[in-house]
Amino acid sequence: MLVKRVLEGIGISPARYNLQWASAAEAPRFVKLITEFTKKIRDLGPLGHAEGIKPDELQDRINKAVALVNSQKLRMTFGTTTKALRKDKDYSDAHLVEVIDAKLGKTITAGL
């Protein structure tokens, strides 16, 4: 959820990121996940194309995102956020989005 929030913050489609679990015993599932994701990325086209961002502007936005994720402030805030999530023991997508927006939203917005 954090990665998607940062991508949204720099104007990149969060559909370009997908994290799924597949064990070594799930080869057919792995192939399906990779095939679907590859198709999605092909449909979106080159990075920045679907978003209407020119290459120079795209590089500037990526540099801001890299600086943000390397910042001590974001890492510390993320650490306290994960502690709160562990305490809640609710890992549903809706709860993750709510907590990340509440605890990290301002830091992400200020960093970008």
Secondary structure, DSSP 8 states (H G I E B T S, - for coil): -HHHHHHHHTT--GGG-------TT-HHHHHHHHHHHHHHHHHH-STTTTTT--HHHHHHHHHHHHHHHH-HHHHHHHHHHHHHHHHHT---HHHHHHHHHHHHHHHHHHH-
